[in-house]
Amino acid sequence: QVQFVESGGGLVQPGGFLRLSCATSGTDFSLYVMGWYRQAPGKERELVASITGGGSTNYADSVKGRFTISKDNAKNTVYLQMNSLKPEDTAVYYCNWGRVPYRYWGQGTQVTVSL
């Protein structure tokens, strides 16, 4: 059964940092591209970072240079290190397959960047 459980969100001031984690099951990390997505209020969900089975990464322009995606194959866990956070990074963050998302999403983790 494919599942994604996100954690690590919270309230942080602009310029701060957070590290998100996504524990997965039912996904072979060596075969699937994994991605972090986010959805801000009133906006569509967007892909912000992805990592291939071989470890190659790709980022949306809005987060390039500030966010880093990584994974631990042994733990079936994907991470998103977010630095230099901005108020516009406020959103619910989700992980899922990075090309065609699995039809069911986890509960996500809320990230709020505010003074």
N, C-alpha and C positions, 0 to 999 in steps of 0.2 A: 504494500500500500504506500502510495506516494504522500508524504507529509512534509510540511515546512513549519518550523516553529521559530519565530523571530524574537529577539530580546536585545536589551541594551539601550533602548531609547530613553529620553528624558528631557528635562528642561536645561538649557545651557545658554550662556550669554554669547553674544556675537564675538567671534574670534576664538571661541572655545572648541573643544573636541569631544567626540564620542566614538565608541567602538561598538558596532552592531554585530550580533552573531545570529546565525541561522542554522539550527540543527535540522538535518534532513533524514528522511528514510525513503527507501524505495527508489533511489536514484543512483546510478553508477557514475561517479564523478569523472571516471576516465573516459566516458562516452558523451556526457552531456555538457553543454555550455550552461553555466549557472549565472544568474543575474540578480542584481538588486534593482528594485523598482521603487518609485515613490509616487504618492498621490496627495497633492495639496488640495485644500478645500476649494470646490468649484472648478477643479481642473481634472484633466484625464490622467490616468496612470502613465508614467513614463519610465523607460529603462535608463538608469543612470550609470551602471557599471556592469561589466560581464567578464567572465573568465572561462577559457576553454578547458577541455580535458588536459591539454598539455601545459596549461598555465599562462597562456597569452591573455592579455587584458585589453579592454576597450572601455572608454569613458565618454559620457556626454560632455559636450563643450562646457556646460555650466558647472561641472565639478572637476574638470581636468586640472591636475596639479594640486588638488585639495583632498580628494578622496582616493583611497587605495583599496581594491578588492583583493582578497586572498582566500585560500581554502586549506583545510587540513583533510586530506583524503582518508586518513585513518580514523578520524572522528566524524566523517561525513558532515562537516561543518564549513560554512562559508562566512567570511567576515567582511565588514566594511569599516575601514578606519576613516573617519571624517574629521578633518582639521580645518582651521580657519572658517568655522561655520558662519553662515550669514542668515539673516531673517528669512530670506527667500528659500532656504533649505528646509523650512518648517513643512512637515508633511508626515504622513504615515508611510513607513518604509516596509517593503515586502521583499522576500526572495522567492525565486521561482526559476524554472528553466529559462535560459537566456535567449533562446530563439523563438520558439512557439511555446508560450507559457502553458503549464499544466492547467486543466480546467478548474481545479480547486486551489484557492489561495489560503495561506495561513492568516492568522489574525492581524499580522503586522505589528509594528512597534512605533509609537508616536515619538517624533523628534520635534521639539519646539525650541526655536532660537529666538530669544527675547531678553531684553534688559530686565 
